[in-house]
Amino acid sequence: MSRDKAMRELFARWRSSDQSLMAFGRQEGVAYKKLLYWKKKFASERRARSSSAQVCECSELVPITVVPEAAARPSTSTNAFDVHLTSGVRIAVVPGFDEVELRRLVQVLQTC
């Protein structure tokens, strides 16, 4: 078993325990400084994964149909984008939208 995998399993056991990291390390015979190193390493990996913005992380591909712009959006529509998710959620994005806020909304929806 790789050291990385072994430490991940050790941390999984620690998280399910009610012990402090120091007490858990003493019990397992692992130096507290070593545990702090791995804790910091795993936290930075999680931050790197969460900060790497991706447009869509889909677990499966779904069919789409591309239609000419005139058919897709009647002239009375003010939406720049109209997104329909397989869950039934619909997001209508108007021209001049705030990209940061839309990205935040998508991140929140991905956690649901």
C-alpha positions in Angstrom: 0.0 0.0 0.0 1.4 3.5 -0.9 2.2 5.9 1.9 -0.3 8.4 0.5 -3.1 5.8 0.7 -2.1 4.6 4.1 -2.2 8.2 5.5 -5.6 8.8 3.9 -6.9 5.7 5.6 -5.3 6.8 8.9 -7.0 10.2 8.6 -10.3 8.6 7.8 -10.0 6.7 11.1 -9.0 9.9 12.9 -12.1 11.8 11.5 -14.4 9.1 12.7 -12.8 9.1 16.2 -13.6 11.7 18.9 -9.9 12.3 19.6 -7.7 15.3 19.0 -5.1 14.8 16.3 -2.4 14.7 18.9 -4.1 12.0 21.0 -4.9 10.0 17.9 -1.3 10.1 16.8 0.0 9.0 20.2 -2.4 6.1 20.1 -1.4 5.1 16.6 2.3 5.7 17.2 2.6 8.4 14.6 4.4 11.7 15.3 2.2 14.7 15.7 4.4 16.8 13.3 4.0 14.1 10.7 0.3 14.1 11.0 0.2 17.9 10.7 2.3 17.7 7.5 -0.2 15.2 5.9 -3.2 17.2 7.2 -1.8 20.3 5.5 -1.0 18.4 2.3 -4.5 16.9 2.1 -6.1 20.3 2.8 -4.1 22.0 0.0 -5.1 19.2 -2.4 -8.8 19.8 -1.6 -8.4 23.6 -2.1 -6.7 23.0 -5.4 -9.5 20.7 -6.6 -12.2 23.1 -5.4 -10.6 26.2 -6.9 -10.1 24.6 -10.4 -13.3 25.8 -11.9 -14.9 23.5 -14.4 -17.8 24.4 -16.5 -19.6 21.1 -15.8 -18.8 17.9 -14.0 -21.4 15.6 -15.3 -21.6 12.0 -14.3 -23.1 11.0 -17.6 -23.5 12.5 -21.0 -26.9 13.7 -22.1 -28.1 14.3 -25.7 -28.5 17.9 -26.8 -30.0 19.4 -29.9 -28.6 22.5 -31.5 -31.2 24.6 -33.2 -30.8 27.8 -35.3 -30.8 31.0 -33.1 -34.1 32.3 -34.5 -35.8 29.1 -33.5 -34.1 28.8 -30.2 -34.9 32.3 -28.9 -38.0 34.1 -30.0 -37.4 37.8 -30.6 -39.4 38.7 -27.5 -37.0 36.8 -25.2 -34.5 38.8 -23.2 -32.4 35.7 -22.1 -28.9 35.3 -23.3 -28.9 31.7 -22.1 -31.6 29.3 -21.1 -30.2 26.2 -19.4 -32.4 23.2 -18.6 -30.8 20.6 -16.3 -31.8 16.9 -16.3 -33.0 17.4 -12.7 -35.7 19.8 -14.0 -33.9 22.9 -12.9 -34.0 25.8 -15.4 -31.6 28.7 -15.3 -32.3 31.8 -17.4 -29.4 34.1 -17.8 -30.1 37.6 -19.0 -27.7 39.7 -21.1 -25.1 41.5 -19.0 -25.2 38.9 -16.2 -22.6 38.9 -13.4 -20.3 36.0 -14.3 -19.0 35.7 -10.7 -22.5 35.3 -9.3 -23.5 32.8 -12.0 -20.4 30.7 -11.2 -21.3 30.9 -7.5 -24.8 29.8 -8.2 -23.6 26.8 -10.3 -21.2 25.8 -7.5 -24.1 25.8 -5.0 -26.3 23.8 -7.3 -23.6 21.2 -7.7 -23.6 20.6 -4.0 -27.3 19.8 -3.9 
